[in-house]
Amino acid sequence: MASDRSIAKPRIGSESTRASVSFPAEVYAELERIAAAKKVSLAWVVREAAERYVVEQWPLLAKPRGEE
């Protein structure tokens, strides 16, 4: 999907902030299932979803191609 290229990807050594989030049990179970299916961490799935949400809400914050 072409829009995947506009999603910022975390970089090793990049500045980040830790957050604690609570999910309903059903949502958490689904996030675990998605992470297992993709063979990534649950944290990766949550970060990817948050980044997609931000880009959807504020497209001007999307990273230009090549800055991924």
KEKE-3310 file (N, C-alpha, C; in steps of 0.2 Angstrom, whole numbers, plus 5000, padded with zeros to 4 digits):
npx = (5004:5003:5002:5008:5021:5021:5021:5029:5043:5050:5066:5082:5089:5082:5073:5062:5046:5040:5025:5010:4997:4980:4970:4954:4950:4947:4951:4965:4968:4966:4975:4987:4985:4986:4999:5006:5003:5009:5022:5029:5031:5019:5020:5025:5014:5005:5012:5012:4999:4995:5004:4998:4985:4988:4994:4982:4974:4981:4987:4998:5008:5014:5029:5040:5042:5057:5062:5060)
npy = (4994:5011:5022:5017:5021:5034:5034:5037:5028:5021:5024:5018:5024:5036:5050:5046:5045:5037:5029:5025:5014:5009:4996:4989:4972:4964:4971:4972:4958:4956:4965:4958:4946:4951:4956:4944:4937:4946:4944:4953:4965:4969:4982:4988:4986:4995:5007:5009:5009:5021:5031:5030:5035:5048:5053:5052:5061:5073:5076:5083:5081:5069:5060:5065:5055:5044:5049:5039)
npz = (5000:4995:5004:5016:5015:5019:5033:5047:5052:5067:5072:5076:5091:5090:5097:5110:5119:5133:5136:5146:5143:5145:5140:5135:5139:5127:5117:5119:5118:5104:5099:5103:5095:5082:5083:5085:5073:5064:5068:5076:5090:5102:5106:5094:5086:5092:5091:5077:5074:5081:5074:5061:5064:5068:5056:5048:5054:5053:5040:5035:5044:5040:5036:5022:5008:5008:5020:5029)
capx = (5000:5008:5001:5012:5027:5021:5020:5035:5045:5054:5073:5086:5092:5078:5070:5055:5043:5036:5018:5007:4990:4976:4965:4949:4953:4946:4956:4972:4969:4966:4982:4991:4984:4989:5007:5009:5002:5014:5028:5031:5029:5013:5021:5026:5007:5002:5015:5010:4992:4995:5006:4993:4980:4991:4994:4975:4970:4985:4992:5004:5014:5017:5036:5040:5046:5064:5064:5057)
capy = (5000:5017:5026:5015:5024:5040:5033:5037:5022:5022:5023:5016:5030:5042:5052:5044:5046:5031:5030:5019:5014:5003:4994:4984:4965:4962:4975:4969:4951:4957:4968:4952:4942:4955:4956:4937:4936:4950:4943:4959:4966:4972:4989:4990:4987:5001:5013:5009:5012:5028:5035:5030:5039:5055:5055:5052:5067:5078:5073:5087:5078:5063:5061:5064:5048:5044:5050:5034)
capz = (5000:4995:5010:5021:5015:5022:5040:5050:5056:5072:5070:5082:5093:5089:5103:5111:5125:5135:5138:5149:5141:5147:5134:5137:5138:5121:5112:5121:5115:5097:5098:5104:5090:5077:5084:5083:5066:5060:5071:5079:5097:5103:5106:5087:5083:5095:5088:5070:5074:5083:5069:5056:5066:5068:5049:5045:5057:5052:5034:5034:5048:5037:5034:5015:5006:5009:5027:5033)
cpx = (5004:5007:5006:5019:5027:5021:5028:5037:5050:5062:5077:5090:5088:5075:5063:5053:5039:5030:5015:5000:4987:4971:4960:4952:4952:4950:4963:4973:4969:4973:4987:4991:4987:4997:5010:5008:5007:5021:5032:5029:5022:5014:5022:5019:5004:5005:5013:5003:4991:4998:5002:4987:4982:4991:4987:4972:4974:4990:4998:5010:5017:5024:5036:5044:5053:5066:5062:5063)
cpy = (5006:5021:5024:5018:5031:5040:5033:5031:5024:5020:5022:5023:5036:5043:5049:5045:5040:5033:5024:5019:5008:5002:4989:4977:4963:4965:4973:4963:4952:4960:4962:4948:4945:4955:4949:4935:4940:4948:4949:4960:4969:4980:4992:4991:4993:5007:5014:5012:5019:5033:5035:5035:5046:5057:5056:5059:5073:5076:5077:5085:5072:5065:5060:5057:5049:5046:5045:5030)
cpz = (5000:5001:5016:5021:5018:5030:5042:5054:5061:5070:5077:5084:5093:5096:5104:5118:5127:5138:5141:5146:5143:5141:5137:5135:5131:5116:5113:5117:5108:5095:5098:5098:5083:5077:5082:5076:5061:5062:5073:5086:5097:5103:5099:5084:5085:5092:5081:5070:5076:5077:5063:5058:5066:5060:5046:5047:5054:5046:5033:5039:5046:5035:5026:5014:5006:5016:5032:5037)
residu = (MET:ALA:SER:ASP:ARG:SER:ILE:ALA:LYS:PRO:ARG:ILE:GLY:SER:GLU:SER:THR:ARG:ALA:SER:VAL:SER:PHE:PRO:ALA:GLU:VAL:TYR:ALA:GLU:LEU:GLU:ARG:ILE:ALA:ALA:ALA:LYS:LYS:VAL:SER:LEU:ALA:TRP:VAL:VAL:ARG:GLU:ALA:ALA:GLU:ARG:TYR:VAL:VAL:GLU:GLN:TRP:PRO:LEU:LEU:ALA:LYS:PRO:ARG:GLY:GLU:GLU)
# end
